[in-house]
C-alpha cells in the first residue's frame, strides 16, 4: 500500500465534493431556464454526467482485455446506486418519488436490467445487442425531454409556477452550463483518482479482477451519484436525488454497456459468474424499488436502512466467496431461511397497507 495511492484517494474525495456541489447548483438553475422539472434533469442530464466514470472505466477495461472489471463495474455500480446511494440518502431524509417515476421510469429500469441479462446469456453482449440497448436510451431520453417540458407547461397554466416566466439572459444560461460542465469534470476526475488509488491497494492484497470490478471500482464509479444525491438533499432537491439514481442505472445499462458493445471489436464479454449471480442480484434490487416506491411513493428511513443492510451482506458475500471461506454456506443459509423471507413478508405487508390507504 503506497503513499501515492492514499494521496490519490484524498485528492479524489476533494474533487468529488466540489464537483457534486457545482453539478447540483448548475442543474437546478438549468432546469428553471429550460422549463424542465428537477426530476427530469436528474433522469437525463445529471444521470448522463454521473455515469461518465462508468463509461470510461468500462470502455478502457474492454479495450485492455479485462471483461471482469468492465461488466462488474456496471453491474456493481447499479447495485451500489440503489442499495448504497439510496440507502444512505433515505437514511438521512425520506426520499419522495413522483407518480410518473413509479409508473414509468422504475419499470423501465427493471425492464432494461432484465433485457441486458437476457442478451448476456450467450456470454457476450454483441454489437447488435449494443445497438438495440443504445437505441432504447435515445428513445427514452427524447421521450423524457418532450414530456418533461409538457408537464412544466401544464403546471404553468394550472397554477403559479416556481419557475420564472420572464426570459432570462443568455449569460445566465451559460453561467449554469459552466457550473454543470465544471461539476462533471471534477466528478469524473475525482472518481478516476479515487479508483486508481483504490484499485492499486486492492491489487496489492491480491483481490480477484471481477471482485475489484464489483466492489472497489463499482463503489468508486458510484461516488458521483452518492455526492450528487447528498448535495441535492442538502439543497432540498429530493426529486433530483431520486431521478439521478434511476436515470444513472438506465444510462449504465443502455449507454455504458450498450455503446461500448456497439463500438468495441467483438462486443463485451460477460463472465459466467456475473450472469449466474451478480446480474440476478441487480435485477432483484431493481425489483425491490417498485413496492418501496409504490407505498406512499417514498423511501423511508427504515427502508433506507434495509437497503444499506443488504449492501453490506452483498459485499460480505463477495469477500467470503473470493476467499472460499467455510462461512459462506452459513451466510447463505441464514439469508435464505430467515432474512429474505422476512423481507418479502415485510414488503408485502407494506404494499398491502399502502393499497388500503390509497383506497380511502
ZASE-833070 format. One record per residue (C-alpha): residue in one letter; x, y, z. Coordinates in Angstrom, 2 decimals, padded with zeros to 5 digits, always signed. Each point is the difference from the previous one (the first is absolute). Layout:
// ZASE-833070
<node dodo="A" X="X" Y="Y" Z="Z"/>
...
***
This chain:
// ZASE-833070
<node dodo="X" X="+000.00" Y="+000.00" Z="+000.00"/>
<node dodo="X" X="+001.82" Y="+003.14" Z="-001.22"/>
<node dodo="X" X="-000.30" Y="+003.60" Z="+001.19"/>
<node dodo="X" X="-000.82" Y="+001.08" Z="-003.57"/>
<node dodo="X" X="-003.11" Y="-002.22" Z="-000.07"/>
<node dodo="X" X="-001.28" Y="+001.49" Z="+003.25"/>
<node dodo="X" X="+000.76" Y="+003.52" Z="-001.31"/>
<node dodo="X" X="-001.97" Y="-000.72" Z="-003.19"/>
<node dodo="X" X="-003.01" Y="-001.08" Z="+002.07"/>
<node dodo="X" X="+000.14" Y="+003.20" Z="+002.10"/>
<node dodo="X" X="+000.30" Y="+002.25" Z="-003.08"/>
<node dodo="X" X="-002.86" Y="-001.91" Z="-001.60"/>
<node dodo="X" X="-002.24" Y="+000.63" Z="+003.01"/>
<node dodo="X" X="+000.61" Y="+003.76" Z="-000.26"/>
<node dodo="X" X="-000.79" Y="-000.05" Z="-003.72"/>
<node dodo="X" X="-003.20" Y="-001.97" Z="+000.56"/>
<node dodo="X" X="-001.27" Y="+002.33" Z="+002.72"/>
<node dodo="X" X="+000.61" Y="+003.14" Z="-002.08"/>
<node dodo="X" X="-001.33" Y="-001.56" Z="-003.19"/>
<node dodo="X" X="-003.21" Y="-001.19" Z="+001.65"/>
<node dodo="X" X="-000.74" Y="+003.46" Z="+001.39"/>
<node dodo="X" X="+000.57" Y="+001.71" Z="-003.37"/>
<node dodo="X" X="-002.01" Y="-002.62" Z="-001.91"/>
<node dodo="X" X="-003.08" Y="+000.27" Z="+002.22"/>
<node dodo="X" X="+000.00" Y="+003.81" Z="+000.02"/>
<node dodo="X" X="+000.50" Y="+000.18" Z="-003.76"/>
<node dodo="X" X="-002.59" Y="-002.71" Z="-000.75"/>
<node dodo="X" X="-002.74" Y="+001.59" Z="+002.11"/>
<node dodo="X" X="+000.67" Y="+003.39" Z="-001.59"/>
<node dodo="X" X="-000.01" Y="-001.54" Z="-003.47"/>
<node dodo="X" X="-003.28" Y="-001.78" Z="+000.75"/>
<node dodo="X" X="-001.68" Y="+003.31" Z="+000.78"/>
<node dodo="X" X="+001.31" Y="+001.62" Z="-003.19"/>
<node dodo="X" X="-001.00" Y="-002.79" Z="-002.43"/>
<node dodo="X" X="-003.27" Y="-000.60" Z="+001.92"/>
<node dodo="X" X="+000.63" Y="-003.59" Z="+000.99"/>
<node dodo="X" X="-000.64" Y="-001.44" Z="+003.45"/>
<node dodo="X" X="+003.01" Y="-000.97" Z="+002.17"/>
<node dodo="X" X="-001.21" Y="-003.64" Z="-000.26"/>
<node dodo="X" X="+000.34" Y="+000.03" Z="-003.81"/>
<node dodo="X" X="+003.38" Y="+001.74" Z="+000.21"/>
<node dodo="X" X="+001.09" Y="-002.67" Z="+002.48"/>
<node dodo="X" X="-001.19" Y="-002.81" Z="-002.28"/>
<node dodo="X" X="+001.82" Y="+001.40" Z="-003.04"/>
<node dodo="X" X="+002.72" Y="+002.66" Z="+000.30"/>
<node dodo="X" X="+001.24" Y="-000.83" Z="+003.52"/>
<node dodo="X" X="-000.36" Y="-003.78" Z="-000.52"/>
<node dodo="X" X="+002.03" Y="+000.16" Z="-003.22"/>
<node dodo="X" X="+002.70" Y="+002.08" Z="+001.68"/>
<node dodo="X" X="+000.33" Y="-002.18" Z="+003.10"/>
<node dodo="X" X="+000.19" Y="-003.11" Z="-002.23"/>
<node dodo="X" X="+003.04" Y="+001.38" Z="-001.85"/>
<node dodo="X" X="+002.49" Y="-001.76" Z="+002.34"/>
<node dodo="X" X="-001.73" Y="-003.36" Z="-000.61"/>
<node dodo="X" X="+000.28" Y="+000.47" Z="-003.78"/>
<node dodo="X" X="+003.68" Y="+000.96" Z="+000.18"/>
<node dodo="X" X="+000.86" Y="-002.97" Z="+002.24"/>
<node dodo="X" X="-002.09" Y="-002.49" Z="-002.00"/>
<node dodo="X" X="+001.35" Y="+000.99" Z="-003.43"/>
<node dodo="X" X="+003.62" Y="+000.05" Z="+001.22"/>
<node dodo="X" X="-000.45" Y="-003.39" Z="+001.68"/>
<node dodo="X" X="-001.48" Y="-001.61" Z="-003.14"/>
<node dodo="X" X="+002.77" Y="+001.50" Z="-002.15"/>
<node dodo="X" X="+002.64" Y="-001.30" Z="+002.42"/>
<node dodo="X" X="-001.56" Y="-003.49" Z="+000.08"/>
<node dodo="X" X="-001.36" Y="+000.17" Z="+003.55"/>
<node dodo="X" X="-003.70" Y="-000.98" Z="-000.41"/>
<node dodo="X" X="-000.37" Y="-000.81" Z="+003.70"/>
<node dodo="X" X="+000.63" Y="+003.61" Z="+000.99"/>
<node dodo="X" X="-002.10" Y="+001.41" Z="-002.87"/>
<node dodo="X" X="-003.18" Y="-001.98" Z="+000.71"/>
<node dodo="X" X="+000.56" Y="-000.12" Z="+003.76"/>
<node dodo="X" X="+000.33" Y="+003.78" Z="-000.02"/>
<node dodo="X" X="-003.44" Y="+000.56" Z="-001.56"/>
<node dodo="X" X="-001.86" Y="-002.75" Z="+001.86"/>
<node dodo="X" X="+001.64" Y="+000.85" Z="+003.30"/>
<node dodo="X" X="-000.62" Y="+003.71" Z="-000.54"/>
<node dodo="X" X="-003.73" Y="-000.59" Z="-000.56"/>
<node dodo="X" X="-000.18" Y="-002.07" Z="+003.18"/>
<node dodo="X" X="+001.93" Y="+002.69" Z="+001.90"/>
<node dodo="X" X="-002.19" Y="+002.79" Z="-001.37"/>
<node dodo="X" X="-003.15" Y="-001.52" Z="+001.51"/>
<node dodo="X" X="+001.25" Y="-001.76" Z="+003.12"/>
<node dodo="X" X="+002.77" Y="+002.42" Z="+000.99"/>
<node dodo="X" X="-000.90" Y="+003.40" Z="-001.51"/>
<node dodo="X" X="-003.76" Y="-000.17" Z="+000.57"/>
<node dodo="X" X="+000.64" Y="-001.72" Z="+003.32"/>
<node dodo="X" X="+002.27" Y="+002.78" Z="+001.27"/>
<node dodo="X" X="-002.23" Y="+002.76" Z="-001.38"/>
<node dodo="X" X="-003.25" Y="-001.43" Z="+001.38"/>
<node dodo="X" X="+001.61" Y="-000.69" Z="+003.37"/>
<node dodo="X" X="+000.67" Y="+003.73" Z="+000.28"/>
<node dodo="X" X="-003.28" Y="+001.32" Z="-001.46"/>
<node dodo="X" X="-003.04" Y="-001.96" Z="-001.34"/>
<node dodo="X" X="+000.07" Y="+000.22" Z="-003.80"/>
<node dodo="X" X="-003.24" Y="+000.73" Z="-001.89"/>
<node dodo="X" X="-000.67" Y="-001.31" Z="-003.52"/>
<node dodo="X" X="-002.45" Y="+001.35" Z="-002.55"/>
<node dodo="X" X="-002.85" Y="-002.08" Z="-001.47"/>
<node dodo="X" X="+001.65" Y="+000.00" Z="-003.42"/>
<node dodo="X" X="+003.26" Y="-001.33" Z="+001.44"/>
<node dodo="X" X="-001.83" Y="-002.89" Z="+001.69"/>
<node dodo="X" X="-002.25" Y="-000.82" Z="-002.96"/>
<node dodo="X" X="+002.50" Y="+000.48" Z="-002.84"/>
<node dodo="X" X="+003.67" Y="+000.58" Z="+000.84"/>
<node dodo="X" X="+000.47" Y="-002.73" Z="+002.64"/>
<node dodo="X" X="-001.71" Y="-002.66" Z="-002.21"/>
<node dodo="X" X="+002.22" Y="+001.13" Z="-002.90"/>
<node dodo="X" X="+003.06" Y="-000.46" Z="+002.24"/>
<node dodo="X" X="-001.20" Y="-003.50" Z="+000.94"/>
<node dodo="X" X="-000.67" Y="-000.84" Z="-003.67"/>
<node dodo="X" X="+003.45" Y="+001.24" Z="-001.04"/>
<node dodo="X" X="+001.60" Y="-002.17" Z="+002.70"/>
<node dodo="X" X="-001.87" Y="-003.11" Z="-001.13"/>
<node dodo="X" X="+000.67" Y="+000.59" Z="-003.72"/>
<node dodo="X" X="+003.73" Y="+000.57" Z="+000.61"/>
<node dodo="X" X="+000.15" Y="-003.29" Z="+001.93"/>
<node dodo="X" X="-001.84" Y="-001.85" Z="-002.79"/>
<node dodo="X" X="+002.35" Y="+001.43" Z="-002.62"/>
<node dodo="X" X="+002.96" Y="-001.19" Z="+002.14"/>
<node dodo="X" X="-001.10" Y="-003.64" Z="+000.32"/>
<node dodo="X" X="+002.21" Y="-001.05" Z="-002.92"/>
<node dodo="X" X="+003.03" Y="+001.42" Z="+001.83"/>
<node dodo="X" X="+000.33" Y="+003.18" Z="-002.04"/>
<node dodo="X" X="-001.74" Y="+003.28" Z="-000.76"/>
<node dodo="X" X="+000.44" Y="+000.18" Z="-003.77"/>
<node dodo="X" X="-000.13" Y="+003.06" Z="-002.22"/>
<node dodo="X" X="-003.62" Y="-000.66" Z="-000.89"/>
<node dodo="X" X="-000.91" Y="-000.19" Z="+003.68"/>
<node dodo="X" X="+001.89" Y="+003.22" Z="+000.65"/>
<node dodo="X" X="-001.76" Y="+001.85" Z="-002.81"/>
<node dodo="X" X="-003.41" Y="-001.07" Z="+001.33"/>
<node dodo="X" X="+000.86" Y="+001.10" Z="+003.54"/>
<node dodo="X" X="+001.40" Y="+003.35" Z="-001.10"/>
<node dodo="X" X="-002.98" Y="+000.64" Z="-002.32"/>
<node dodo="X" X="-002.32" Y="-000.58" Z="+002.96"/>
<node dodo="X" X="+001.92" Y="+002.65" Z="+001.94"/>
<node dodo="X" X="-000.41" Y="+002.57" Z="-002.78"/>
<node dodo="X" X="-003.76" Y="-000.65" Z="-000.17"/>
<node dodo="X" X="-000.32" Y="+000.19" Z="+003.80"/>
<node dodo="X" X="+001.96" Y="+003.28" Z="+000.24"/>
<node dodo="X" X="-001.97" Y="+001.70" Z="-002.79"/>
<node dodo="X" X="-003.26" Y="-001.14" Z="+001.60"/>
<node dodo="X" X="+001.02" Y="+001.34" Z="+003.42"/>
<node dodo="X" X="+001.04" Y="+003.38" Z="-001.38"/>
<node dodo="X" X="-003.20" Y="+000.36" Z="-002.03"/>
<node dodo="X" X="-002.39" Y="-001.00" Z="+002.78"/>
<node dodo="X" X="+002.04" Y="+001.80" Z="+002.64"/>
<node dodo="X" X="-000.54" Y="+003.32" Z="-001.75"/>
<node dodo="X" X="-003.69" Y="-000.79" Z="-000.49"/>
<node dodo="X" X="-000.44" Y="-000.65" Z="+003.73"/>
<node dodo="X" X="+001.64" Y="+003.27" Z="+000.98"/>
<node dodo="X" X="-002.04" Y="+001.90" Z="-002.60"/>
<node dodo="X" X="-003.22" Y="-001.53" Z="+001.39"/>
<node dodo="X" X="+001.05" Y="+000.98" Z="+003.50"/>
<node dodo="X" X="+000.47" Y="+003.58" Z="-001.19"/>
<node dodo="X" X="-003.50" Y="+000.10" Z="-001.41"/>
<node dodo="X" X="-001.63" Y="-001.65" Z="+003.04"/>
<node dodo="X" X="+001.62" Y="+002.06" Z="+002.72"/>
<node dodo="X" X="+002.78" Y="+002.39" Z="+000.80"/>
<node dodo="X" X="+003.32" Y="-001.73" Z="-000.60"/>
<node dodo="X" X="+003.22" Y="+000.24" Z="+001.90"/>
<node dodo="X" X="+001.74" Y="+000.55" Z="-003.31"/>
<node dodo="X" X="+000.38" Y="+003.55" Z="-001.21"/>
<node dodo="X" X="-002.20" Y="+001.01" Z="-002.92"/>
<node dodo="X" X="+002.48" Y="+002.65" Z="-001.11"/>
<node dodo="X" X="+002.59" Y="-000.80" Z="-002.60"/>
<node dodo="X" X="+003.39" Y="-000.20" Z="+001.59"/>
<node dodo="X" X="+003.15" Y="+001.34" Z="-001.67"/>
<node dodo="X" X="+002.13" Y="-002.43" Z="-001.98"/>
<node dodo="X" X="+002.88" Y="+000.78" Z="+002.36"/>
<node dodo="X" X="-001.98" Y="-001.51" Z="+002.91"/>
<node dodo="X" X="-000.52" Y="-003.24" Z="-001.93"/>
<node dodo="X" X="+003.69" Y="-000.13" Z="-000.92"/>
<node dodo="X" X="+000.89" Y="+000.59" Z="+003.64"/>
<node dodo="X" X="-002.05" Y="-003.04" Z="+001.09"/>
<node dodo="X" X="+001.39" Y="-002.07" Z="-002.87"/>
<node dodo="X" X="+003.49" Y="+000.93" Z="+001.18"/>
<node dodo="X" X="-000.88" Y="-001.25" Z="+003.49"/>
<node dodo="X" X="-001.31" Y="-003.28" Z="-001.46"/>
<node dodo="X" X="+003.08" Y="-000.47" Z="-002.19"/>
<node dodo="X" X="+002.45" Y="+000.81" Z="+002.80"/>
<node dodo="X" X="-001.89" Y="-002.25" Z="+002.41"/>
<node dodo="X" X="+000.04" Y="-002.94" Z="-002.42"/>
<node dodo="X" X="+003.73" Y="+000.44" Z="-000.66"/>
<node dodo="X" X="+000.79" Y="+000.04" Z="+003.73"/>
<node dodo="X" X="-002.24" Y="-003.04" Z="+000.60"/>
<node dodo="X" X="+001.62" Y="-002.01" Z="-002.81"/>
<node dodo="X" X="+003.54" Y="+000.94" Z="+001.00"/>
<node dodo="X" X="-000.69" Y="-000.51" Z="+003.70"/>
<node dodo="X" X="-001.48" Y="-003.45" Z="-000.67"/>
<node dodo="X" X="+002.95" Y="-000.87" Z="-002.26"/>
<node dodo="X" X="+002.54" Y="+000.92" Z="+002.69"/>
<node dodo="X" X="-001.88" Y="-001.90" Z="+002.69"/>
<node dodo="X" X="-000.38" Y="-003.09" Z="-002.18"/>
<node dodo="X" X="+003.70" Y="+000.00" Z="-000.95"/>
<node dodo="X" X="+001.02" Y="+000.17" Z="+003.63"/>
<node dodo="X" X="-002.54" Y="-002.58" Z="+001.16"/>
<node dodo="X" X="+000.78" Y="-002.50" Z="-002.79"/>
<node dodo="X" X="+003.73" Y="+000.25" Z="+000.75"/>
<node dodo="X" X="-000.66" Y="-000.80" Z="+003.65"/>
<node dodo="X" X="-002.39" Y="-002.86" Z="-000.88"/>
<node dodo="X" X="+002.47" Y="-001.55" Z="-002.46"/>
<node dodo="X" X="+002.72" Y="+000.22" Z="+002.63"/>
<node dodo="X" X="-002.15" Y="-002.27" Z="+002.19"/>
<node dodo="X" X="-000.55" Y="-002.46" Z="-002.90"/>
<node dodo="X" X="-003.74" Y="+000.62" Z="-000.50"/>
<node dodo="X" X="-001.53" Y="-001.66" Z="-003.10"/>
<node dodo="X" X="-000.85" Y="+002.06" Z="-003.12"/>
<node dodo="X" X="-003.77" Y="-000.52" Z="+000.07"/>
<node dodo="X" X="-000.15" Y="+000.73" Z="+003.74"/>
<node dodo="X" X="+001.94" Y="+003.24" Z="-000.57"/>
<node dodo="X" X="-002.50" Y="+000.96" Z="-002.69"/>
<node dodo="X" X="-003.03" Y="-000.87" Z="+002.12"/>
<node dodo="X" X="+001.22" Y="+001.74" Z="+003.15"/>
<node dodo="X" X="+002.92" Y="+002.46" Z="-000.15"/>
<node dodo="X" X="-000.58" Y="+001.28" Z="-003.54"/>
<node dodo="X" X="-003.80" Y="-000.17" Z="+000.27"/>
<node dodo="X" X="-000.09" Y="+002.00" Z="+003.23"/>
<node dodo="X" X="+002.59" Y="+002.39" Z="-001.41"/>
<node dodo="X" X="-001.98" Y="+000.69" Z="-003.16"/>
<node dodo="X" X="-003.15" Y="+000.38" Z="+002.13"/>
<node dodo="X" X="+001.62" Y="+002.77" Z="+002.03"/>
<node dodo="X" X="-001.32" Y="+002.73" Z="-002.38"/>
<node dodo="X" X="-003.55" Y="-001.29" Z="+000.59"/>
<node dodo="X" X="+000.58" Y="-000.11" Z="+003.76"/>
<node dodo="X" X="+001.39" Y="+003.53" Z="+000.14"/>
<node dodo="X" X="-002.61" Y="+001.40" Z="-002.42"/>
<node dodo="X" X="-002.89" Y="-001.55" Z="+001.95"/>
<node dodo="X" X="+001.33" Y="+001.24" Z="+003.35"/>
<node dodo="X" X="+000.52" Y="+003.51" Z="-001.39"/>
<node dodo="X" X="-003.50" Y="-000.07" Z="-001.50"/>
<node dodo="X" X="-001.46" Y="-000.96" Z="+003.39"/>
<node dodo="X" X="+001.98" Y="+002.76" Z="+001.69"/>
<node dodo="X" X="-001.48" Y="+002.47" Z="-002.49"/>
<node dodo="X" X="-003.51" Y="-001.47" Z="+000.55"/>
<node dodo="X" X="-000.18" Y="-001.40" Z="-003.56"/>
<node dodo="X" X="-001.13" Y="-003.54" Z="+000.86"/>
<node dodo="X" X="-001.52" Y="-000.60" Z="-003.45"/>
<node dodo="X" X="+003.44" Y="+000.58" Z="-001.48"/>
<node dodo="X" X="+001.54" Y="-002.50" Z="+002.43"/>
<node dodo="X" X="-002.43" Y="-002.81" Z="-000.93"/>
<node dodo="X" X="-000.04" Y="+000.79" Z="-003.73"/>
<node dodo="X" X="+003.79" Y="-000.03" Z="-000.03"/>
<node dodo="X" X="+000.12" Y="-003.62" Z="+001.27"/>
<node dodo="X" X="-002.72" Y="-001.46" Z="-002.24"/>
<node dodo="X" X="+001.34" Y="+001.88" Z="-003.04"/>
<node dodo="X" X="+003.59" Y="-000.98" Z="+000.74"/>
<node dodo="X" X="-000.93" Y="-003.71" Z="+000.14"/>
<node dodo="X" X="-001.71" Y="+000.33" Z="-003.37"/>
<node dodo="X" X="+002.98" Y="+001.79" Z="-001.53"/>
<node dodo="X" X="+002.40" Y="-002.61" Z="+001.43"/>
<node dodo="X" X="-001.85" Y="-002.81" Z="-001.76"/>
<node dodo="X" X="-001.20" Y="+001.66" Z="-003.20"/>
<node dodo="X" X="+002.88" Y="+002.42" Z="-000.61"/>
<node dodo="X" X="+003.07" Y="-001.34" Z="+001.80"/>
<node dodo="X" X="-000.49" Y="-003.66" Z="-000.93"/>
<node dodo="X" X="-002.06" Y="+000.72" Z="-003.13"/>
<node dodo="X" X="+002.36" Y="+002.53" Z="-001.57"/>
<node dodo="X" X="+003.11" Y="-001.94" Z="+001.03"/>
<node dodo="X" X="-001.38" Y="-003.20" Z="-001.56"/>
<node dodo="X" X="-000.91" Y="+001.96" Z="-003.14"/>
<node dodo="X" X="+003.47" Y="+001.43" Z="-000.63"/>
<node dodo="X" X="+002.36" Y="-002.53" Z="+001.61"/>
<node dodo="X" X="+001.37" Y="-002.69" Z="-002.35"/>
<node dodo="X" X="-001.78" Y="-003.23" Z="+000.88"/>
<node dodo="X" X="-002.38" Y="+001.65" Z="+002.46"/>
<node dodo="X" X="+000.25" Y="-000.43" Z="+003.78"/>
<node dodo="X" X="+000.77" Y="-003.46" Z="+001.47"/>
<node dodo="X" X="-002.10" Y="-000.78" Z="+003.09"/>
<node dodo="X" X="+001.51" Y="-002.34" Z="+002.66"/>
<node dodo="X" X="-002.12" Y="-003.05" Z="+000.82"/>
<node dodo="X" X="-000.01" Y="+000.75" Z="+003.74"/>
<node dodo="X" X="-001.43" Y="+003.46" Z="-000.69"/>
<node dodo="X" X="-002.86" Y="-001.52" Z="-002.05"/>
<node dodo="X" X="-000.84" Y="-002.63" Z="+002.62"/>
<node dodo="X" X="+000.15" Y="+002.23" Z="+003.08"/>
<node dodo="X" X="+000.87" Y="+003.70" Z="-000.17"/>
<node dodo="X" X="-002.36" Y="+000.97" Z="-002.84"/>
<node dodo="X" X="-002.82" Y="-001.84" Z="+001.76"/>
<node dodo="X" X="+000.75" Y="+001.98" Z="+003.17"/>
<node dodo="X" X="-000.15" Y="+003.18" Z="-002.10"/>
<node dodo="X" X="-003.46" Y="-001.00" Z="-001.30"/>
<node dodo="X" X="-001.23" Y="-000.91" Z="+003.50"/>
<node dodo="X" X="+001.20" Y="+003.35" Z="+001.37"/>
<node dodo="X" X="-001.76" Y="+001.86" Z="-002.82"/>
<node dodo="X" X="-003.20" Y="-001.96" Z="+000.68"/>
<node dodo="X" X="+000.22" Y="+000.91" Z="+003.70"/>
<node dodo="X" X="-000.37" Y="+003.68" Z="-000.92"/>
<node dodo="X" X="-003.51" Y="-000.48" Z="-001.38"/>
<node dodo="X" X="-001.89" Y="-001.00" Z="+003.18"/>
<node dodo="X" X="+002.04" Y="+002.45" Z="+002.10"/>
<node dodo="X" X="-000.73" Y="+002.94" Z="-002.29"/>
<node dodo="X" X="-003.59" Y="-001.17" Z="-000.44"/>
<node dodo="X" X="-000.81" Y="+000.27" Z="+003.70"/>
<node dodo="X" X="-000.47" Y="+003.71" Z="+000.53"/>
<node dodo="X" X="+002.40" Y="+000.67" Z="-002.89"/>
<node dodo="X" X="+002.99" Y="+000.45" Z="+002.29"/>
<node dodo="X" X="+002.93" Y="-001.82" Z="+001.56"/>
<node dodo="X" X="-000.22" Y="+000.29" Z="+003.77"/>
<node dodo="X" X="+002.98" Y="+000.03" Z="+002.36"/>
<node dodo="X" X="-000.73" Y="-003.61" Z="+000.99"/>
<node dodo="X" X="-000.05" Y="-001.10" Z="-003.66"/>
<node dodo="X" X="+003.23" Y="+001.91" Z="-000.58"/>
<node dodo="X" X="+001.53" Y="-001.91" Z="+002.90"/>
<node dodo="X" X="-001.24" Y="-003.26" Z="-001.57"/>
<node dodo="X" X="+001.76" Y="+000.89" Z="-003.27"/>
<node dodo="X" X="+003.24" Y="+000.69" Z="+001.88"/>
<node dodo="X" X="-000.29" Y="-003.31" Z="+001.85"/>
<node dodo="X" X="-000.31" Y="-001.94" Z="-003.27"/>
<node dodo="X" X="+002.93" Y="+001.92" Z="-001.48"/>
<node dodo="X" X="+002.20" Y="-001.10" Z="+002.90"/>
<node dodo="X" X="-001.24" Y="-003.60" Z="-000.38"/>
<node dodo="X" X="+000.78" Y="+000.09" Z="-003.76"/>
<node dodo="X" X="+003.55" Y="+001.27" Z="+000.59"/>
<node dodo="X" X="+000.60" Y="-002.58" Z="+002.76"/>
<node dodo="X" X="-001.29" Y="-002.74" Z="-002.32"/>
<node dodo="X" X="+002.45" Y="+001.04" Z="-002.75"/>
<node dodo="X" X="+002.93" Y="+000.08" Z="+002.40"/>
<node dodo="X" X="-000.84" Y="-003.43" Z="+001.50"/>
<node dodo="X" X="-000.48" Y="-001.46" Z="-003.48"/>
<node dodo="X" X="+003.32" Y="+001.42" Z="-001.23"/>
<node dodo="X" X="+001.81" Y="-001.51" Z="+002.99"/>
<node dodo="X" X="-001.86" Y="-003.31" Z="-000.24"/>
<node dodo="X" X="-000.98" Y="+000.38" Z="+003.65"/>
<node dodo="X" X="-001.90" Y="-002.74" Z="+001.80"/>
<node dodo="X" X="-002.27" Y="+002.69" Z="+001.46"/>
<node dodo="X" X="-001.54" Y="+000.63" Z="-003.44"/>
<node dodo="X" X="-002.50" Y="-002.86" Z="+000.33"/>
<node dodo="X" X="-001.01" Y="+001.25" Z="+003.46"/>
<node dodo="X" X="-000.69" Y="+003.45" Z="-001.42"/>
<node dodo="X" X="-002.03" Y="-001.49" Z="-002.88"/>
<node dodo="X" X="-002.05" Y="-002.11" Z="+002.44"/>
<node dodo="X" X="-000.76" Y="+002.93" Z="+002.35"/>
<node dodo="X" X="-000.97" Y="+002.27" Z="-002.92"/>
<node dodo="X" X="-002.11" Y="-002.65" Z="-001.75"/>
<node dodo="X" X="-001.83" Y="-001.34" Z="+003.08"/>
<node dodo="X" X="-000.48" Y="+003.16" Z="+002.07"/>
<node dodo="X" X="+000.96" Y="+003.37" Z="-001.49"/>
<node dodo="X" X="-001.39" Y="-000.21" Z="-003.55"/>
<node dodo="X" X="-003.40" Y="-001.52" Z="+000.99"/>
<node dodo="X" X="-000.41" Y="+002.64" Z="+002.73"/>
<node dodo="X" X="+000.85" Y="+002.75" Z="-002.48"/>
<node dodo="X" X="-002.52" Y="-001.30" Z="-002.55"/>
<node dodo="X" X="-002.71" Y="-000.23" Z="+002.65"/>
<node dodo="X" X="+000.79" Y="+003.52" Z="+001.23"/>
<node dodo="X" X="-000.13" Y="+001.45" Z="-003.52"/>
<node dodo="X" X="-003.25" Y="-001.87" Z="-000.71"/>
<node dodo="X" X="-001.57" Y="+001.39" Z="+003.20"/>
<node dodo="X" X="+001.21" Y="+003.50" Z="-000.86"/>
<node dodo="X" X="-001.48" Y="-000.20" Z="-003.50"/>
<node dodo="X" X="-003.32" Y="-001.28" Z="+001.37"/>
<node dodo="X" X="-000.11" Y="+002.81" Z="+002.54"/>
<node dodo="X" X="+000.86" Y="+002.55" Z="-002.71"/>
<node dodo="X" X="-002.77" Y="-001.30" Z="-002.28"/>
<node dodo="X" X="-002.56" Y="+000.27" Z="+002.83"/>
<node dodo="X" X="+001.07" Y="+003.58" Z="+000.73"/>
<node dodo="X" X="-000.32" Y="+000.94" Z="-003.68"/>
<node dodo="X" X="-003.56" Y="-001.43" Z="-000.20"/>
<node dodo="X" X="-001.22" Y="+002.22" Z="+002.83"/>
***
